[in-house]
Amino acid sequence: MFWEFFQNPRVAEVYNAGGSRHSKCSILEAIQLCEELTGRELHWSYEEANRISDHIWWIGDVRKFQSHYSEWSYRYGIQEILEEVVAAQTERP
């Protein structure tokens, strides 16, 4: 998304850059997936109360960006993103 904009910037435009429904994930789903990908249990805690600024649910709307940059499309879903993160962390000394 950033590369597309860099190649052909549109002055004073504002875009959502969220995952849309394509790569949505709750933090609990992300924890479970990370545990599956690493084969390790993560140490975490869950607080039932929302923080003041937390969204209960948020899905970014990227249709405006897609209408301006019709060649752009999602390349990664949550699975691929987290696989890449785990691989990068595994390679670290």
Protein Blocks (a to p, Z undefined) as FASTA:
>chain_A
ZZmmmmmccehiacdfbebjmlgccfklmmmmmmmmnopacdddddfbacfklcfbdcdd
fklmmmmmmmbccfbdfklmmmmmmmmmmmpZZ
